């Protein structure tokens, strides 16, 4: 029997992949990866030029992304069917060969593969290769420590309700806001209400081609790319200055 190897690729720059991930990708005979219809896929872009010439590729195309609200029953139904189908296809394939599933960031940190991971339990051997989370690549792009000393760091989803975003922004030192995209205006309002907007940074396409780092107050756009994170750095004291 083969295995399913979920390979964490890191934040986007191929140079930030682990040695173990690099080795798995270059040795792969079968690779699967998520992508939006009509797009090459970010995970596939990261490994461009690394795959064997005779590799078999299995692009897993989402049936829906932003066309329907993520909490709409149709969205939930379509995605559930998509994950069911691909879990079955990968399980069948892995009866004979190893399959490397490419995953941006770290698979265990909001990774799409986890929807397959749950469905594949007990059916096939699974190996997960850790990757640098995208947020780590983003705060390194800013060039400042995200947290010091006893700072509390909170990771939020921009899809949360505005009042919940504001509450959690008030009650933490350092902030990471993922899934900004079309939620950028809402995130900005919540930060302003929480008194944190002046300290916020927007990092678009962190570590990738086209990276942009800017203070959020200087950004006029109401939306940003899918691969974008808002950061508010903690103000804790470092041991060296205490």
Buried (B, 14 or more C-beta within 10 A) or exposed (E): EBBBBBBBBBBBBBEBBBEEBBEBBEEBBBBBBBBBEEEEBBBBBBBEEBBEEEBBEBBBBBBBBEEBEEEEEEBEEBBEEBBEEBBEBBBEBBEEEBBBBBBBBBBBBBBBBBBBBEBBEEBBEBEBBBBBBBBBBBBBBBEEBBBBBEBEBBBBBBBBEBEEBBBBBEEBBBBBBBBBBBBBBBBBBBBBBBEBBEBBBBBBBBBBEEBBBEEBBEBEEEEBBBBBBBBBBBEBEEEEEE
